[in-house]
């Protein structure tokens, strides 16, 4: 199975000036563990995860003052929609992360997470 068949296309997109609280609220409402951050000034596409927010709060940073720009991962490993889910899982293991932004050229198509991969593996391993 390919990434485009397992990924989530309903992604949360934020700007770099959103606060951590705003990011957490949007992610919580949508029940997702990450949000795509698009910088219109040219820094590209980054990601902020629940772990990034947790780490910031764990160091007593103010979620209403801190901006996502200061907590974004810009060195993102991007997945191609034609990768296999095994390729995506291997990239996650190598990088030590749980989400991959799926790009087609410069276009964000979605996000694939460990949860998406496990769902597919479980569904395909259960006999019909």
HELIX and SHEET records of a PDB file:
HELIX    1   1 UNK A    3  UNK A    6  1                                   4    
HELIX    2   2 UNK A   20  UNK A   30  1                                  11    
HELIX    3   3 UNK A   50  UNK A   58  1                                   9    
HELIX    4   4 UNK A   68  UNK A   70  5                                   3    
HELIX    5   5 UNK A   85  UNK A   95  1                                  11    
HELIX    6   6 UNK A  114  UNK A  125  1                                  12    
SHEET    1   A 3 UNK A  13  UNK A  14  0                                        
SHEET    2   A 3 UNK A  34  UNK A  39  1                                        
SHEET    3   A 3 UNK A  44  UNK A  49 -1                                        
SHEET    1   B 3 UNK A  78  UNK A  80  0                                        
SHEET    2   B 3 UNK A  99  UNK A 104  1                                        
SHEET    3   B 3 UNK A 107  UNK A 113 -1                                        
END                                                                             
